[in-house]
Amino acid sequence: MKSIQSIDVSVLPEWARREVYDFFLFVKQRIEHQQALVNADECALLSEDSLAEDWNKSEEDQAWQNFQ
């Protein structure tokens, strides 16, 4: 597969170059969104142990028992 740098898009008409560029932006945004989701999942997993210290206290159970 050729790298992006070696593809000559100048042979395409203007409307086609815009289409290629729009598709590039779409793919780039999708990758960034997926990476943000992965980072959020990692952050949640890393936070779980420290948050569990408070969540597992009896005072916490009492505070939430009216909502169960």
VENPEJO-V764780 format. One record per backbone hydrogen bond with DSSP energy under -1.0 kcal/mol. CO is the residue of the C=O (numbers start at 0). NH is the residue of the N-H. If there is no record, write none. Layout:
co->CO nh->NH
co->CO nh->NH
This chain:
co->2 nh->5
co->3 nh->6
co->6 nh->8
co->8 nh->11
co->12 nh->16
co->13 nh->17
co->14 nh->18
co->15 nh->19
co->16 nh->20
co->17 nh->21
co->18 nh->22
co->19 nh->23
co->20 nh->24
co->21 nh->25
co->22 nh->26
co->23 nh->27
co->24 nh->28
co->25 nh->29
co->26 nh->30
co->27 nh->31
co->28 nh->32
co->29 nh->33
co->30 nh->34
co->31 nh->35
co->32 nh->36
co->33 nh->37
co->34 nh->38
co->35 nh->39
co->36 nh->40
co->37 nh->41
co->38 nh->42
co->39 nh->43
co->40 nh->44
co->41 nh->45
co->42 nh->46
co->43 nh->47
co->46 nh->50
co->47 nh->51
co->50 nh->54
co->51 nh->55
co->53 nh->56
co->56 nh->60
co->57 nh->61
co->58 nh->62
co->59 nh->63
co->63 nh->66
